[in-house]
Amino acid sequence: MARKSLIVKAERTPKYATRHVNRCKLCGRSRAYMRKFGVCRICFRELASVGRLPGVKKSSW
């Protein structure tokens, strides 16, 4: 879980556009962020296994 202060800081508009930090919409994690879905890899896996991401299904072989 990310610190609340870092989440709030990321929500503000930065002084320069390159300082923008992508964070997960659910947990606030900054690493392993997937742009297409707007969540981190951990939340992505949870949502995909439950079936809440359209067009994504769990792979098995």
N, CA, C and O atoms as a Maestro MAE file, in Angstrom:
{
 s_m_m2io_version
 :::
 2.0.0
}

f_m_ct {
 s_m_title
 :::
 protein
 m_atom[244] {
  # First column is atom index #
  i_m_mmod_type
  r_m_x_coord
  r_m_y_coord
  r_m_z_coord
  i_m_residue_number
  s_m_chain_name
  s_m_pdb_residue_name
  s_m_pdb_atom_name
  i_m_atomic_number
  :::
  1 25 0.846 -1.181 0.000 1 A "MET " " N  " 7
  2 3 0.000 0.000 0.000 1 A "MET " " CA " 6
  3 2 0.892 1.246 0.000 1 A "MET " " C  " 6
  4 15 1.857 1.339 0.759 1 A "MET " " O  " 8
  5 25 0.554 2.175 -0.848 2 A "ALA " " N  " 7
  6 3 1.343 3.395 -0.971 2 A "ALA " " CA " 6
  7 2 1.013 4.358 0.164 2 A "ALA " " C  " 6
  8 15 -0.079 4.322 0.731 2 A "ALA " " O  " 8
  9 25 1.971 5.214 0.482 3 A "ARG " " N  " 7
  10 3 1.726 6.217 1.518 3 A "ARG " " CA " 6
  11 2 0.708 7.226 1.016 3 A "ARG " " C  " 6
  12 15 0.714 7.605 -0.155 3 A "ARG " " O  " 8
  13 25 -0.155 7.649 1.905 4 A "LYS " " N  " 7
  14 3 -1.228 8.584 1.560 4 A "LYS " " CA " 6
  15 2 -0.658 9.906 1.027 4 A "LYS " " C  " 6
  16 15 -1.222 10.497 0.106 4 A "LYS " " O  " 8
  17 25 0.448 10.365 1.600 5 A "SER " " N  " 7
  18 3 1.032 11.635 1.168 5 A "SER " " CA " 6
  19 2 1.510 11.575 -0.284 5 A "SER " " C  " 6
  20 15 1.398 12.559 -1.016 5 A "SER " " O  " 8
  21 25 2.043 10.423 -0.702 6 A "LEU " " N  " 7
  22 3 2.509 10.289 -2.083 6 A "LEU " " CA " 6
  23 2 1.345 10.208 -3.062 6 A "LEU " " C  " 6
  24 15 1.443 10.688 -4.191 6 A "LEU " " O  " 8
  25 25 0.240 9.598 -2.628 7 A "ILE " " N  " 7
  26 3 -0.942 9.523 -3.480 7 A "ILE " " CA " 6
  27 2 -1.520 10.916 -3.697 7 A "ILE " " C  " 6
  28 15 -1.881 11.277 -4.817 7 A "ILE " " O  " 8
  29 25 -1.606 11.691 -2.628 8 A "VAL " " N  " 7
  30 3 -2.137 13.054 -2.720 8 A "VAL " " CA " 6
  31 2 -1.219 13.918 -3.585 8 A "VAL " " C  " 6
  32 15 -1.695 14.726 -4.383 8 A "VAL " " O  " 8
  33 25 0.086 13.749 -3.428 9 A "LYS " " N  " 7
  34 3 1.055 14.515 -4.221 9 A "LYS " " CA " 6
  35 2 0.929 14.198 -5.707 9 A "LYS " " C  " 6
  36 15 1.063 15.092 -6.542 9 A "LYS " " O  " 8
  37 25 0.671 12.930 -6.046 10 A "ALA " " N  " 7
  38 3 0.537 12.526 -7.444 10 A "ALA " " CA " 6
  39 2 -0.749 13.068 -8.064 10 A "ALA " " C  " 6
  40 15 -0.810 13.257 -9.279 10 A "ALA " " O  " 8
  41 25 -1.767 13.319 -7.262 11 A "GLU " " N  " 7
  42 3 -3.035 13.833 -7.777 11 A "GLU " " CA " 6
  43 2 -2.955 15.307 -8.164 11 A "GLU " " C  " 6
  44 15 -3.716 15.768 -9.015 11 A "GLU " " O  " 8
  45 25 -2.033 16.051 -7.539 12 A "ARG " " N  " 7
  46 3 -1.878 17.466 -7.872 12 A "ARG " " CA " 6
  47 2 -1.306 17.632 -9.275 12 A "ARG " " C  " 6
  48 15 -0.623 16.746 -9.789 12 A "ARG " " O  " 8
  49 25 -1.591 18.768 -9.882 13 A "THR " " N  " 7
  50 3 -0.989 19.029 -11.188 13 A "THR " " CA " 6
  51 2 0.473 19.425 -10.981 13 A "THR " " C  " 6
  52 15 0.763 20.331 -10.200 13 A "THR " " O  " 8
  53 25 1.392 18.755 -11.675 14 A "PRO " " N  " 7
  54 3 2.813 19.051 -11.467 14 A "PRO " " CA " 6
  55 2 3.226 20.362 -12.133 14 A "PRO " " C  " 6
  56 15 2.551 20.870 -13.029 14 A "PRO " " O  " 8
  57 25 4.336 20.881 -11.674 15 A "LYS " " N  " 7
  58 3 4.883 22.113 -12.233 15 A "LYS " " CA " 6
  59 2 5.272 21.908 -13.690 15 A "LYS " " C  " 6
  60 15 5.078 22.789 -14.527 15 A "LYS " " O  " 8
  61 25 5.820 20.744 -13.981 16 A "TYR " " N  " 7
  62 3 6.195 20.382 -15.340 16 A "TYR " " CA " 6
  63 2 5.508 19.070 -15.694 16 A "TYR " " C  " 6
  64 15 5.329 18.214 -14.828 16 A "TYR " " O  " 8
  65 25 5.125 18.902 -16.947 17 A "ALA " " N  " 7
  66 3 4.359 17.732 -17.376 17 A "ALA " " CA " 6
  67 2 5.139 16.425 -17.217 17 A "ALA " " C  " 6
  68 15 4.544 15.367 -17.015 17 A "ALA " " O  " 8
  69 25 6.467 16.497 -17.308 18 A "THR " " N  " 7
  70 3 7.268 15.282 -17.206 18 A "THR " " CA " 6
  71 2 7.325 14.731 -15.783 18 A "THR " " C  " 6
  72 15 7.757 13.596 -15.578 18 A "THR " " O  " 8
  73 25 6.902 15.508 -14.815 19 A "ARG " " N  " 7
  74 3 6.920 15.056 -13.423 19 A "ARG " " CA " 6
  75 2 5.678 14.254 -13.044 19 A "ARG " " C  " 6
  76 15 5.556 13.796 -11.907 19 A "ARG " " O  " 8
  77 25 4.768 14.085 -13.980 20 A "HIS " " N  " 7
  78 3 3.550 13.330 -13.699 20 A "HIS " " CA " 6
  79 2 3.892 11.874 -13.377 20 A "HIS " " C  " 6
  80 15 4.681 11.246 -14.083 20 A "HIS " " O  " 8
  81 25 3.296 11.343 -12.310 21 A "VAL " " N  " 7
  82 3 3.543 9.963 -11.889 21 A "VAL " " CA " 6
  83 2 2.265 9.164 -12.058 21 A "VAL " " C  " 6
  84 15 1.223 9.539 -11.521 21 A "VAL " " O  " 8
  85 25 2.335 8.065 -12.799 22 A "ASN " " N  " 7
  86 3 1.181 7.183 -12.946 22 A "ASN " " CA " 6
  87 2 1.048 6.320 -11.704 22 A "ASN " " C  " 6
  88 15 2.019 5.705 -11.264 22 A "ASN " " O  " 8
  89 25 -0.150 6.272 -11.139 23 A "ARG " " N  " 7
  90 3 -0.408 5.450 -9.958 23 A "ARG " " CA " 6
  91 2 -1.666 4.640 -10.178 23 A "ARG " " C  " 6
  92 15 -2.570 5.053 -10.904 23 A "ARG " " O  " 8
  93 25 -1.714 3.489 -9.548 24 A "CYS " " N  " 7
  94 3 -2.869 2.607 -9.629 24 A "CYS " " CA " 6
  95 2 -4.093 3.316 -9.045 24 A "CYS " " C  " 6
  96 15 -4.005 3.963 -8.002 24 A "CYS " " O  " 8
  97 25 -5.226 3.190 -9.724 25 A "LYS " " N  " 7
  98 3 -6.450 3.842 -9.266 25 A "LYS " " CA " 6
  99 2 -7.002 3.195 -8.002 25 A "LYS " " C  " 6
  100 15 -7.723 3.838 -7.239 25 A "LYS " " O  " 8
  101 25 -6.672 1.939 -7.779 26 A "LEU " " N  " 7
  102 3 -7.229 1.214 -6.633 26 A "LEU " " CA " 6
  103 2 -6.345 1.288 -5.393 26 A "LEU " " C  " 6
  104 15 -6.825 1.621 -4.310 26 A "LEU " " O  " 8
  105 25 -5.060 0.981 -5.542 27 A "CYS " " N  " 7
  106 3 -4.201 0.901 -4.358 27 A "CYS " " CA " 6
  107 2 -3.157 2.009 -4.269 27 A "CYS " " C  " 6
  108 15 -2.585 2.224 -3.200 27 A "CYS " " O  " 8
  109 25 -2.894 2.722 -5.376 28 A "GLY " " N  " 7
  110 3 -1.932 3.814 -5.349 28 A "GLY " " CA " 6
  111 2 -0.502 3.413 -5.652 28 A "GLY " " C  " 6
  112 15 0.406 4.236 -5.532 28 A "GLY " " O  " 8
  113 25 -0.284 2.174 -6.038 29 A "ARG " " N  " 7
  114 3 1.060 1.693 -6.348 29 A "ARG " " CA " 6
  115 2 1.601 2.389 -7.590 29 A "ARG " " C  " 6
  116 15 0.876 2.569 -8.569 29 A "ARG " " O  " 8
  117 25 2.890 2.786 -7.551 30 A "SER " " N  " 7
  118 3 3.480 3.507 -8.679 30 A "SER " " CA " 6
  119 2 4.216 2.587 -9.649 30 A "SER " " C  " 6
  120 15 4.342 2.907 -10.831 30 A "SER " " O  " 8
  121 25 4.694 1.464 -9.166 31 A "ARG " " N  " 7
  122 3 5.452 0.550 -10.031 31 A "ARG " " CA " 6
  123 2 4.518 -0.469 -10.678 31 A "ARG " " C  " 6
  124 15 3.433 -0.755 -10.170 31 A "ARG " " O  " 8
  125 25 4.966 -1.008 -11.812 32 A "ALA " " N  " 7
  126 3 4.220 -2.036 -12.549 32 A "ALA " " CA " 6
  127 2 2.827 -1.547 -12.916 32 A "ALA " " C  " 6
  128 15 1.854 -2.292 -12.795 32 A "ALA " " O  " 8
  129 25 2.727 -0.303 -13.363 33 A "TYR " " N  " 7
  130 3 1.465 0.318 -13.740 33 A "TYR " " CA " 6
  131 2 1.148 -0.002 -15.196 33 A "TYR " " C  " 6
  132 15 2.017 0.122 -16.060 33 A "TYR " " O  " 8
  133 25 -0.082 -0.412 -15.476 34 A "MET " " N  " 7
  134 3 -0.504 -0.708 -16.846 34 A "MET " " CA " 6
  135 2 -1.380 0.435 -17.349 34 A "MET " " C  " 6
  136 15 -2.483 0.653 -16.846 34 A "MET " " O  " 8
  137 25 -0.884 1.154 -18.334 35 A "ARG " " N  " 7
  138 3 -1.604 2.321 -18.845 35 A "ARG " " CA " 6
  139 2 -2.966 1.978 -19.415 35 A "ARG " " C  " 6
  140 15 -3.938 2.703 -19.200 35 A "ARG " " O  " 8
  141 25 -3.035 0.884 -20.132 36 A "LYS " " N  " 7
  142 3 -4.271 0.514 -20.815 36 A "LYS " " CA " 6
  143 2 -5.427 0.322 -19.838 36 A "LYS " " C  " 6
  144 15 -6.575 0.625 -20.162 36 A "LYS " " O  " 8
  145 25 -5.125 -0.177 -18.649 37 A "PHE " " N  " 7
  146 3 -6.172 -0.464 -17.676 37 A "PHE " " CA " 6
  147 2 -6.183 0.508 -16.503 37 A "PHE " " C  " 6
  148 15 -7.191 0.602 -15.802 37 A "PHE " " O  " 8
  149 25 -5.102 1.226 -16.272 38 A "GLY " " N  " 7
  150 3 -5.044 2.204 -15.195 38 A "GLY " " CA " 6
  151 2 -4.845 1.605 -13.816 38 A "GLY " " C  " 6
  152 15 -5.129 2.251 -12.807 38 A "GLY " " O  " 8
  153 25 -4.354 0.363 -13.769 39 A "VAL " " N  " 7
  154 3 -4.119 -0.295 -12.488 39 A "VAL " " CA " 6
  155 2 -2.745 -0.968 -12.495 39 A "VAL " " C  " 6
  156 15 -2.123 -1.120 -13.547 39 A "VAL " " O  " 8
  157 25 -2.282 -1.368 -11.313 40 A "CYS " " N  " 7
  158 3 -0.994 -2.061 -11.213 40 A "CYS " " CA " 6
  159 2 -1.192 -3.540 -11.529 40 A "CYS " " C  " 6
  160 15 -2.319 -4.005 -11.698 40 A "CYS " " O  " 8
  161 25 -0.096 -4.263 -11.606 41 A "ARG " " N  " 7
  162 3 -0.152 -5.672 -11.982 41 A "ARG " " CA " 6
  163 2 -0.896 -6.524 -10.959 41 A "ARG " " C  " 6
  164 15 -1.547 -7.503 -11.324 41 A "ARG " " O  " 8
  165 25 -0.805 -6.162 -9.696 42 A "ILE " " N  " 7
  166 3 -1.458 -6.940 -8.639 42 A "ILE " " CA " 6
  167 2 -2.970 -6.779 -8.724 42 A "ILE " " C  " 6
  168 15 -3.709 -7.763 -8.681 42 A "ILE " " O  " 8
  169 25 -3.427 -5.539 -8.844 43 A "CYS " " N  " 7
  170 3 -4.862 -5.274 -8.971 43 A "CYS " " CA " 6
  171 2 -5.389 -5.821 -10.296 43 A "CYS " " C  " 6
  172 15 -6.523 -6.294 -10.371 43 A "CYS " " O  " 8
  173 25 -4.560 -5.756 -11.342 44 A "PHE " " N  " 7
  174 3 -4.953 -6.303 -12.642 44 A "PHE " " CA " 6
  175 2 -5.251 -7.786 -12.538 44 A "PHE " " C  " 6
  176 15 -6.253 -8.265 -13.070 44 A "PHE " " O  " 8
  177 25 -4.381 -8.511 -11.852 45 A "ARG " " N  " 7
  178 3 -4.573 -9.955 -11.702 45 A "ARG " " CA " 6
  179 2 -5.841 -10.279 -10.927 45 A "ARG " " C  " 6
  180 15 -6.578 -11.198 -11.284 45 A "ARG " " O  " 8
  181 25 -6.092 -9.516 -9.859 46 A "GLU " " N  " 7
  182 3 -7.291 -9.750 -9.052 46 A "GLU " " CA " 6
  183 2 -8.554 -9.475 -9.867 46 A "GLU " " C  " 6
  184 15 -9.500 -10.263 -9.835 46 A "GLU " " O  " 8
  185 25 -8.568 -8.353 -10.600 47 A "LEU " " N  " 7
  186 3 -9.739 -7.994 -11.393 47 A "LEU " " CA " 6
  187 2 -9.948 -8.967 -12.555 47 A "LEU " " C  " 6
  188 15 -11.084 -9.310 -12.880 47 A "LEU " " O  " 8
  189 25 -8.862 -9.408 -13.175 48 A "ALA " " N  " 7
  190 3 -8.981 -10.327 -14.307 48 A "ALA " " CA " 6
  191 2 -9.489 -11.690 -13.868 48 A "ALA " " C  " 6
  192 15 -10.279 -12.313 -14.577 48 A "ALA " " O  " 8
  193 25 -9.051 -12.159 -12.717 49 A "SER " " N  " 7
  194 3 -9.481 -13.480 -12.258 49 A "SER " " CA " 6
  195 2 -10.949 -13.479 -11.840 49 A "SER " " C  " 6
  196 15 -11.621 -14.507 -11.922 49 A "SER " " O  " 8
  197 25 -11.444 -12.328 -11.396 50 A "VAL " " N  " 7
  198 3 -12.860 -12.215 -11.027 50 A "VAL " " CA " 6
  199 2 -13.727 -11.990 -12.267 50 A "VAL " " C  " 6
  200 15 -14.918 -12.302 -12.268 50 A "VAL " " O  " 8
  201 25 -13.110 -11.440 -13.329 51 A "GLY " " N  " 7
  202 3 -13.833 -11.194 -14.579 51 A "GLY " " CA " 6
  203 2 -14.374 -9.800 -14.703 51 A "GLY " " C  " 6
  204 15 -15.360 -9.585 -15.407 51 A "GLY " " O  " 8
  205 25 -13.757 -8.837 -14.035 52 A "ARG " " N  " 7
  206 3 -14.237 -7.448 -14.072 52 A "ARG " " CA " 6
  207 2 -13.542 -6.592 -15.125 52 A "ARG " " C  " 6
  208 15 -13.868 -5.413 -15.266 52 A "ARG " " O  " 8
  209 25 -12.594 -7.158 -15.868 53 A "LEU " " N  " 7
  210 3 -11.934 -6.432 -16.944 53 A "LEU " " CA " 6
  211 2 -12.476 -6.961 -18.276 53 A "LEU " " C  " 6
  212 15 -12.263 -8.127 -18.606 53 A "LEU " " O  " 8
  213 25 -13.169 -6.122 -19.039 54 A "PRO " " N  " 7
  214 3 -13.710 -6.601 -20.308 54 A "PRO " " CA " 6
  215 2 -12.595 -6.915 -21.300 54 A "PRO " " C  " 6
  216 15 -11.640 -6.151 -21.442 54 A "PRO " " O  " 8
  217 25 -12.731 -8.036 -21.975 55 A "GLY " " N  " 7
  218 3 -11.758 -8.430 -22.992 55 A "GLY " " CA " 6
  219 2 -10.557 -9.163 -22.456 55 A "GLY " " C  " 6
  220 15 -9.667 -9.527 -23.225 55 A "GLY " " O  " 8
  221 25 -10.504 -9.394 -21.150 56 A "VAL " " N  " 7
  222 3 -9.359 -10.085 -20.549 56 A "VAL " " CA " 6
  223 2 -9.867 -11.356 -19.895 56 A "VAL " " C  " 6
  224 15 -10.823 -11.329 -19.120 56 A "VAL " " O  " 8
  225 25 -9.213 -12.477 -20.214 57 A "LYS " " N  " 7
  226 3 -9.578 -13.702 -19.518 57 A "LYS " " CA " 6
  227 2 -8.319 -14.420 -19.066 57 A "LYS " " C  " 6
  228 15 -7.253 -14.274 -19.665 57 A "LYS " " O  " 8
  229 25 -8.453 -15.182 -18.023 58 A "LYS " " N  " 7
  230 3 -7.323 -15.874 -17.429 58 A "LYS " " CA " 6
  231 2 -6.808 -16.932 -18.391 58 A "LYS " " C  " 6
  232 15 -7.581 -17.708 -18.953 58 A "LYS " " O  " 8
  233 25 -5.503 -16.955 -18.574 59 A "SER " " N  " 7
  234 3 -4.926 -17.950 -19.476 59 A "SER " " CA " 6
  235 2 -4.666 -19.241 -18.714 59 A "SER " " C  " 6
  236 15 -4.279 -19.222 -17.545 59 A "SER " " O  " 8
  237 25 -4.880 -20.332 -19.374 60 A "SER " " N  " 7
  238 3 -4.554 -21.630 -18.786 60 A "SER " " CA " 6
  239 2 -4.203 -22.593 -19.912 60 A "SER " " C  " 6
  240 15 -4.779 -22.518 -20.997 60 A "SER " " O  " 8
  241 25 -3.273 -23.484 -19.662 61 A "TRP " " N  " 7
  242 3 -2.899 -24.457 -20.683 61 A "TRP " " CA " 6
  243 2 -2.512 -25.762 -20.051 61 A "TRP " " C  " 6
  244 15 -2.164 -26.710 -20.755 61 A "TRP " " O  " 8
  :::
 }
 m_bond[243] {
  # First column is bond index #
  i_m_from
  i_m_to
  i_m_order
  :::
  1 1 2 1
  2 2 3 1
  3 3 4 2
  4 3 5 1
  5 5 6 1
  6 6 7 1
  7 7 8 2
  8 7 9 1
  9 9 10 1
  10 10 11 1
  11 11 12 2
  12 11 13 1
  13 13 14 1
  14 14 15 1
  15 15 16 2
  16 15 17 1
  17 17 18 1
  18 18 19 1
  19 19 20 2
  20 19 21 1
  21 21 22 1
  22 22 23 1
  23 23 24 2
  24 23 25 1
  25 25 26 1
  26 26 27 1
  27 27 28 2
  28 27 29 1
  29 29 30 1
  30 30 31 1
  31 31 32 2
  32 31 33 1
  33 33 34 1
  34 34 35 1
  35 35 36 2
  36 35 37 1
  37 37 38 1
  38 38 39 1
  39 39 40 2
  40 39 41 1
  41 41 42 1
  42 42 43 1
  43 43 44 2
  44 43 45 1
  45 45 46 1
  46 46 47 1
  47 47 48 2
  48 47 49 1
  49 49 50 1
  50 50 51 1
  51 51 52 2
  52 51 53 1
  53 53 54 1
  54 54 55 1
  55 55 56 2
  56 55 57 1
  57 57 58 1
  58 58 59 1
  59 59 60 2
  60 59 61 1
  61 61 62 1
  62 62 63 1
  63 63 64 2
  64 63 65 1
  65 65 66 1
  66 66 67 1
  67 67 68 2
  68 67 69 1
  69 69 70 1
  70 70 71 1
  71 71 72 2
  72 71 73 1
  73 73 74 1
  74 74 75 1
  75 75 76 2
  76 75 77 1
  77 77 78 1
  78 78 79 1
  79 79 80 2
  80 79 81 1
  81 81 82 1
  82 82 83 1
  83 83 84 2
  84 83 85 1
  85 85 86 1
  86 86 87 1
  87 87 88 2
  88 87 89 1
  89 89 90 1
  90 90 91 1
  91 91 92 2
  92 91 93 1
  93 93 94 1
  94 94 95 1
  95 95 96 2
  96 95 97 1
  97 97 98 1
  98 98 99 1
  99 99 100 2
  100 99 101 1
  101 101 102 1
  102 102 103 1
  103 103 104 2
  104 103 105 1
  105 105 106 1
  106 106 107 1
  107 107 108 2
  108 107 109 1
  109 109 110 1
  110 110 111 1
  111 111 112 2
  112 111 113 1
  113 113 114 1
  114 114 115 1
  115 115 116 2
  116 115 117 1
  117 117 118 1
  118 118 119 1
  119 119 120 2
  120 119 121 1
  121 121 122 1
  122 122 123 1
  123 123 124 2
  124 123 125 1
  125 125 126 1
  126 126 127 1
  127 127 128 2
  128 127 129 1
  129 129 130 1
  130 130 131 1
  131 131 132 2
  132 131 133 1
  133 133 134 1
  134 134 135 1
  135 135 136 2
  136 135 137 1
  137 137 138 1
  138 138 139 1
  139 139 140 2
  140 139 141 1
  141 141 142 1
  142 142 143 1
  143 143 144 2
  144 143 145 1
  145 145 146 1
  146 146 147 1
  147 147 148 2
  148 147 149 1
  149 149 150 1
  150 150 151 1
  151 151 152 2
  152 151 153 1
  153 153 154 1
  154 154 155 1
  155 155 156 2
  156 155 157 1
  157 157 158 1
  158 158 159 1
  159 159 160 2
  160 159 161 1
  161 161 162 1
  162 162 163 1
  163 163 164 2
  164 163 165 1
  165 165 166 1
  166 166 167 1
  167 167 168 2
  168 167 169 1
  169 169 170 1
  170 170 171 1
  171 171 172 2
  172 171 173 1
  173 173 174 1
  174 174 175 1
  175 175 176 2
  176 175 177 1
  177 177 178 1
  178 178 179 1
  179 179 180 2
  180 179 181 1
  181 181 182 1
  182 182 183 1
  183 183 184 2
  184 183 185 1
  185 185 186 1
  186 186 187 1
  187 187 188 2
  188 187 189 1
  189 189 190 1
  190 190 191 1
  191 191 192 2
  192 191 193 1
  193 193 194 1
  194 194 195 1
  195 195 196 2
  196 195 197 1
  197 197 198 1
  198 198 199 1
  199 199 200 2
  200 199 201 1
  201 201 202 1
  202 202 203 1
  203 203 204 2
  204 203 205 1
  205 205 206 1
  206 206 207 1
  207 207 208 2
  208 207 209 1
  209 209 210 1
  210 210 211 1
  211 211 212 2
  212 211 213 1
  213 213 214 1
  214 214 215 1
  215 215 216 2
  216 215 217 1
  217 217 218 1
  218 218 219 1
  219 219 220 2
  220 219 221 1
  221 221 222 1
  222 222 223 1
  223 223 224 2
  224 223 225 1
  225 225 226 1
  226 226 227 1
  227 227 228 2
  228 227 229 1
  229 229 230 1
  230 230 231 1
  231 231 232 2
  232 231 233 1
  233 233 234 1
  234 234 235 1
  235 235 236 2
  236 235 237 1
  237 237 238 1
  238 238 239 1
  239 239 240 2
  240 239 241 1
  241 241 242 1
  242 242 243 1
  243 243 244 2
  :::
 }
}
